[in-house]
Amino acid sequence: MIFPVRPLSGRWPAWLERSAKRFFWDDPRALLDENVSAELFRRLMAAVHVGDTIKITEANRHPMADTLLIESLDLTDASIVDIGCSDGSTSVDLIAKLPTFGTYTMADLYFHLDTMTVGRTVYFYDPDGSCILMSGRRFVAWPTQSKLIRLLSQPLIRRAAQRRGEHRQVLLLNPDARALMAGDERITYRVHDVFTPWEGARPDIIKVANLLRRFYFDDEKLMQGVLTILRVLPEGGHFLVVDNGRDGFPPRAGLYRRVGDSFGFVGNSGLDPEIHDLITQVSVATA
């Protein structure tokens, strides 16, 4: 986040917005609108900086990974868990392509934000109670992304807490994902941390996209995540790892099968994922 304060689109002279279009942001307050479009919802995810990640997403983001999964496995009756699915947009894409499946669970550590509206300003709070985002009449600001903005915004945040504005919880699931769940009981969502064991029935397939990356975690932490997934999967279960394109690298995906105490390589989308070396090293026997 280079500029932790940005002007909001549609609130300034048209000539100014045209000349500096890349600096203007959509208003995150639209997340509170029950009729918000799926496309706008996806764009607004880029404003949500929570934990160590940004909930950036878009439609049709994992076509090669989806093809790798569908062409490599018989998914009839398969239980699929999609960890780190952001707002569920990529899950919607994959579900639409599946010929059949048993169950599909969209999982992410951050599915809810608490909000408080005071006057024209909405304050967004993460699960720890920190104000991560403020959206007013003309500007949006990220208090946790800058020491200066955090210092300047504290009087407003304290005043808002004292005024006890209108409280609402926002579900960070795309409208398209919510519609799928409403029409198909096989599709659900769950709050889950990739570094903790999966509770309940063991899934047949675990997909993790753009989460187990070296720009988020060191190798020790990544090995912990991969080992956790290995232990969760049954013998013959599959692990799909997806890396979104970044810094000149194209998108990458790898598919792995649990064979005994370790992962065996099934195939890739043309390039191995970034942590292919770690995945092939992990073993339950030596952990």
C-alpha positions, 0 to 999 in steps of 0.5 A: 500500500503506497498511499494509505489514503485514497480519494473515492470515485464519483466524489470529485470533478470528472476532469480530475478523476479522468486525469488521475484515474489510477489513484481513485478507489471504489467506495468500500461502503458498498460492501454493506449493500445487499444488492451490490454486484458481484463484479463490484464486490470483487473489486472492493476486496482489494481494499480489505487488508486483513492479517498478512494478506489482501483479499484480492480476487477476480473472475476466471483467475485459475483456468489452468489449475481448474483444467489440471484438476478436472483432467487428472481426477475422477471427481465423482462424489469427491469432497473438495475443500478450497482453502484461502478462497478469498471471496469465493469467486474462484470457487464459483468458477471451478464449481461451474466447470465440475461435471459432478462432485460430492461436497464443496467447502469454501474456506478462508481465515477471514470471512467476516468484518465488523463495521460501525457507521457513524454519520457518513463514515464506515469503520471496518474492524478485523476479528481482533478489533483493529480498525483496518479501513475507514471510508467517508464521503470523499476518502478511504484510509487504511489505519493499519498500513501506515504509522502516520495514518494510524496516529492521525486516525486514532481520534476519529476511531476513538470518537466513533467508539464513544458515539456507538454508531450502527453496528453490522457484520459483513460477510466477505463472500461474493454474491455469486458464491452466496447464490450458489450456496442458497441453491445447492446444499452441497456447497458451504463455507467455513472459517479455517486457518491453513496451519490448523487441522481440518475438523470433521470428515477428511476431504478428498481434495484440498486446494490452496491458491496463492496463500502458501507463498514465500512472500507471505511466510518463511520456509519453516511456516510453509512446511508446517502448512504443507505437513498439516494438509498432508496429515488431513488428507487420506491415503490417495487424497490430493493437494492442488497448489495454485500460484497466481502470476506475480512479478513477471512469473506466469500462473503456476499450479501443481497437483500432488497425491498422498502416498503413504507418509508423503506427497507424490507428484501428479502433474503441473500446469506447465510450471511447478508451483513455487513451493514444489520443493517443500511439498516433495520433501515433507513427510509425516514419518520425519516430522 
